[in-house]
Amino acid sequence: MSKFSTALAGLVLCVACAIPAQADPSDISGMAKLGPQSFVTVTDAKAKSEKPRFHVLTLDAKGVHYLPVSIDSWLPDATQDDKLTRSSDLEAICQVPGQPNTYFALESGYWKKSGGRAFVVRFEHHPLQGWQAIVEDIFQPLPQPASGETEDAQQIEGAAAVRDGEETTFLLLGLRGNKETPGQLILGQLDKDLKFKELARHEIDLRPFTNNGRSCSDLALQPVAPNKYLVLFAAANDHGDLGPFYSSICRVGTLEIKPQGVNLDLDAEPHEIYRLDGLKVEAICPSLPSDDQPQLFIGTDDESFAPVFRALPIAPEE
């Protein structure tokens, strides 16, 4: 681990563990930028829960504001009773390329032959009604297993999306893994009807960094040059709802957008950038290229404890 990571870990633990991000008990299981000082977060509420699935987190001089987002229907046409179709276990969210305020929000997988969905969700703010989410479409990126349920190691924990010069959308998915098996990175292509075509699948093994925990708790693309990104994986481990928790954020490769297609180049070995023991990081979100200061934002799902949201300085490339 680099000196930067060691020094930063101590600073983060002293600050982040002392002060929860907000009073709302909803955990942060995924996060994406909404604006220069705001984010959309998802929580892993299960199907029967009536808790909000989305929140808008905003930063200002007074601190962090964490507001629930209302949603009238989980069905694009809003013509059916959707009590049984509302999301269950959202674990990842990323912006739809080229569509402002619109996101892919993904469930972790299938359960009892249902679920496994990715929602295309647009966010609007009304002066009187506050934030609202509108489901514009639904698709299922991965096929349903024969058993009807997705194994823990195969569950989706992270997502990121880009598009090339021909406006073809590419979606990256991070699969969880467990102590017996590595995580996976899937690169796929979405057509205009949102049919997902898998192009490549790679093992990502971050178990050595988290005492044999899951290799993926989120993934993100950190911009480093025009049309070029570092591929970051967060990995996490917990030994129960009270912890202890272990988290690591590693660079696993680079992604370059071409005029036609993308080039995914994985590193020979993952490189740990941050180590965050004491927290279970389930959301990582880099700042936008237009932001004043490059930062990496983290959100946690610390089970019995309040969630934590913090900004980390971008580590220099070595």
N, C-alpha and C positions, 0 to 999 in steps of 0.2 A: 504494500500500500504506500502511496506517495506521501511525502511530508505534508502536502496540501490537504490530503484526505484526513490524515491523523489530526492535524490542528483544527480542521473544520469540524470534525466529528465532536470534539470536546466542546467547541463553541455552540454547535447546534443543540447538543444535549442539555447544556446549561440553560439555554434560552427556551427551546421548544417544549421540553418536558415540564417546565415551570408554569406555562400559561397556555390553556387550551385556546383553540382558534375561535370558538364561538360557543354560545350557550346551547344551541340546538344539538340534540344528541345524534343526529344523522351522521354516519361515518362517510368518509370520502373514498369511494372505490374507483373513481376515475375523474379526470379533470382536463379541460381544454380551454384555450384562451377565447374570450368573448370580445374583449377590447383591451386597450392599453393597461387599464387597471381593474379588469374584471374577468371572471372565469365562470364557466358552466361546470358544475360538478354532478356526478351521479352517485347514488347510494344503492347498496345491494339489498334493498327491501324485497321480501319474498312475495309471492302472488297474492296471498291473503291479507297482507299488510296494507293499510290505507295511508301509510306515511308517504310524503312527497318523494318522488324518485329523482327530481332535479332541484338544484338550488343554483342561485347566482351569487357568487362570492365577489365582493367589491372592496377594493382598498382605497382609503383616503387618509388625510392627515390625522383623523380621529381613530383609525384602526381598521378592523375587518368587519364588514357587514355581510351577513349570511342569510339570504332571503329565499323562501320556498317558491317554487314555480308551479302554478296551477296548470292542469291539463284536462280538457273536457272529454276527450275520447282517445283511446289507444288505437282506434281504427281509422284509416285514412278517409273513408267515406262517412264516418260518424253516423251510420244508419242502423247499427246493431247494438245490443246490450253488451258492453265490453268489460263487464266486471271480471270475467274469466280470461280476458285477453290482455289485461294490463301487464306491464313488464314484471318479470321476476328475476331478481339477482343480476341487475345491471352491473357490469364490471369494467366497462371500457367506453370511452367516448372520444371522438376526434372530429375535426371540422371536415365538412364536405368541400373538397377543393373547388374554388370558383363560385361558391354560394355563400354569401355573407350570412352570419347568424344561423347557419344550418349545419347539423351534425349527424354523424352516425353514432348511435348509442346501442351497444351490444350486450345481450344477455350472455351469461357464462356458457350456457349449453342447453341441452335437452333434458327434460325431466318428465317421466311418465308419458313419453311420446308427444310432448308439447314443448313449446319454447324454442330455443336455438335461434332467436330472431335478432335482426339488426333493424332498428327503427331510424328512419330519416326524419329528424325533428328540427323544426324551425322555431326560433325564439323571437318573441315580440314583447315590447314594453309599452304599456298603456298608462298614461298619467294617473288614472283613477283605479284601474284594476291591477296594476303592477305587472310582473312578468307572467307571460303565458307561453305554453309550448303547444305547437300544432304538429301532429304526426302526419307527414306527407306521404310516406310510403313505408313498406315493410318488406324485407327479404331475409332469406336464411343462407348465410355464407357457407356453412358446412353441412354436409348431409347428416341425416339422423342415423345414429348407430342402430344396429340390428336389435339391440336390447331395448331401445327406446330411451336410454339415458346416457348422458355423456360422463365418462369416467373423470374423476377429479383431475388426473394428470393431463387430460385432453381439453379441459375447460379453457375458454377464452378469458384472458386477464388484461390484455392490452390491445390497442389498435392505433393505427396512423394511416393517413391517406395523402396521396399526391396525384397530380396529373401531368402528362407530358405535353409536348408542343402541339399534339393533335387532339388535345383535350380528352385523352383516354384516362380514366381513373384507375389508380392502382391502390389496393388496400393491403396493408400489412397487419397480420394477426399474431399475437403472442400467446402461446399455450402454456399453461401453468407448470406442468411437471410436478414431481414429488420427490421424496427422499430416495426412491428407487430408480427414477427415470429423469433424464434432463427435460427441460422445457423445449419448445419448438418455436421457430419463426417461419410463418407462412407468408409468401408473397403471391398475391393474386390480382386478377384484373376484373373490373366490373364493366359489363356492357350497358347499353342504354336502358335495358329492361332490368338492371340490377341483378343479373345473373353472374355469379362469382365463378371465375375460372382459375383454379390453382395453377400457378406457374412454377413454384419452387417451394421446397420445405427443408429446413435445416434444424439440426439439434443445437440448442443453446444451453450449455451446462454451467450454471452459476452456483451449484450446490456447495463447492468448496468455500464460497464467500459467506454462506449463511448457515453453517453447521447443518448441512443437508436439508435445507428448506426448499421451497418452491423456487424454480429458476426464473419464473416470470410472475410478477405481481402488477406490472404495467410495462408499456414500451412507449417511446417518444422519439421524434426526429428533431435533433438540435441543428439549426442552420449554421453553417460555417462559411459558406460562400454561395454566390448565386447558383441555384439549382443543385446544391450539394449539402448533405446532412450527415451528421453522426447518428448512428442507430444506437439508442440507449435502452438498456433493459434495467428495470428495478427487480430485485429479488428479495424475498422475505421469508421469515420463519417465525412461528410462534408455538409455544408449548402449552397453550391453553388461553382462556379468555383473560387471564391475569398475567400472561407472559411467562417467561421473558421473551422479548421480541428482538429479532435481528434483521437488519436491512442493509442492502448494498445496491449501489447504482453503478453499472458498468457500461463501458463502450464495447460494443460487439462487432461493429463494422461501419461501413459508410454506404449511403444511397445517393446516386447521382441521377438527376432527371435528364434524359436525352430528348432531342427533337422528336424521336419516336421511341417510346419505351423508357425503361429505367434500368440502371445497372446497380445491383446489390453486391457489394464486395465485403465479405465477412473477414474479420481479423483472425489470425492464426490462433490467438488466445484472447479471451475477454480481458479487458483492462479495467480494474476497479478505480472509479473516480471519487466516489463518496462512500463512507461507511457510517451507518447511523444506528448503532446498537441502542436498544431501548425503545425504538419506534417500529411499527409495522407499516412501511411505506407501500401504499397501493395506488398512488397517483403521482405521476411526474409530468411536468409541463414546461417546456422551454419558453423563454420570452420570444416575442416576435422580432424579426429583423429591424422593424421600424421603432422598437422600444429604445428608450434612452440608454438603459443599462442592461447588458446581457445578464440574465439570471436563469436559474432553474428552480421552479416552484414544486414543492412536494405537498401531498396530502396523505393522511394516515387513516387506517381503520384499526384502532387500537383496542378493539373488542370492548371490554368492560370500562375502558377509560375514554375520556373525551377525545375527539379527533384533533389533529394538529395540522395547521397550514403554516408553511414557512417558505421564505425565499433563500436560495443558496447562491453565492457567487459562482459564475461559470469558471470551472477549473481550466488553467492554461493547458494547451496541448503539449505533450511531451514528445 
